[in-house]
Amino acid sequence: MTEYQLQWSRARDRLAAALTKAGYPAELSELMAKQLKSPRAIDRMTEYVRHGYARSMEMLADEMLAIRADADTWREKKESEDAQEKYNAYLNSRPPEDVGE
């Protein structure tokens, strides 16, 4: 098992413990962890559950989707910044007479 898989598994287990303590089925943690994808996102969900904000399964699902959307937005931003950086490096590596053509 890789270090990332171990972190993911531990985060899922923390979520399962928080969910069962709040009265929700532990199996829900597996489904949520797969949707959230990263240990950091899973830990955000765990904190939401621990603080008692979720009063229904619908609220849990809404928060999970919000966390997932935040993570997706951040990833897309980083991918865009990386692509822009590569494009700028390409433009800066061209001879001056080629720029603007």
C-alpha positions in Angstrom: 0.0 0.0 0.0 1.4 3.4 -1.0 1.7 6.3 1.4 -1.2 8.1 -0.3 -3.4 5.0 -0.1 -2.6 4.7 3.6 -3.5 8.4 4.2 -6.8 7.9 2.3 -7.6 4.8 4.3 -7.0 6.6 7.6 -9.0 9.6 6.6 -11.9 7.3 5.6 -11.7 5.5 8.9 -11.9 8.9 10.8 -14.9 9.8 8.7 -16.5 6.4 9.5 -16.0 7.0 13.2 -17.4 10.5 13.1 -20.5 9.3 11.1 -21.3 6.4 13.4 -20.9 8.7 16.5 -23.4 11.1 14.8 -25.8 8.2 14.2 -25.2 7.6 10.6 -24.2 4.2 9.0 -20.5 3.6 8.7 -20.9 2.3 5.2 -21.7 5.9 4.2 -18.0 6.8 4.8 -16.9 4.5 2.0 -19.2 6.1 -0.5 -18.3 9.6 0.6 -14.6 8.9 0.6 -14.8 7.6 -3.0 -16.6 10.7 -4.1 -14.3 13.1 -2.2 -11.2 11.3 -3.6 -8.5 13.0 -1.4 -7.6 12.6 2.3 -7.8 16.4 2.7 -11.4 16.6 1.3 -12.3 13.6 3.5 -10.9 15.3 6.5 -13.0 18.4 5.7 -16.1 16.3 5.6 -15.1 14.6 8.9 -14.9 18.0 10.6 -18.3 19.0 9.2 -19.8 15.8 10.8 -17.9 16.2 14.1 -19.2 19.8 14.5 -22.8 18.5 14.2 -23.8 20.6 11.3 -25.4 17.7 9.5 -28.9 17.2 10.7 -29.9 14.9 7.8 -28.5 12.7 5.0 -29.4 15.5 2.6 -27.2 18.0 4.4 -24.4 15.4 4.4 -24.8 15.0 0.7 -24.9 18.7 0.0 -21.7 19.3 2.0 -20.0 16.5 0.3 -20.9 17.9 -3.1 -19.7 21.4 -2.0 -16.4 20.1 -0.8 -16.0 18.1 -4.0 -16.8 21.2 -6.1 -14.2 23.2 -4.2 -11.6 20.6 -4.8 -12.4 20.4 -8.5 -12.3 24.1 -8.9 -8.9 24.3 -7.2 -7.5 21.4 -9.4 -8.8 23.1 -12.5 -7.2 26.4 -11.5 -3.8 24.7 -10.9 -4.0 22.9 -14.2 -4.8 26.3 -16.0 -1.9 28.0 -14.2 0.4 25.2 -15.2 -0.7 25.4 -18.9 -0.3 29.2 -18.9 3.2 28.9 -17.4 4.2 26.4 -20.1 2.7 28.7 -22.8 4.5 31.7 -21.5 7.8 29.7 -21.3 7.2 28.7 -25.0 6.6 32.3 -26.0 9.6 33.6 -24.1 11.9 30.9 -25.7 11.1 32.1 -29.3 13.4 34.5 -31.1 12.0 38.1 -31.0 11.4 38.2 -34.8 9.0 35.2 -34.5 6.9 36.7 -31.8 3.7 38.4 -33.2 3.4 36.2 -36.3 
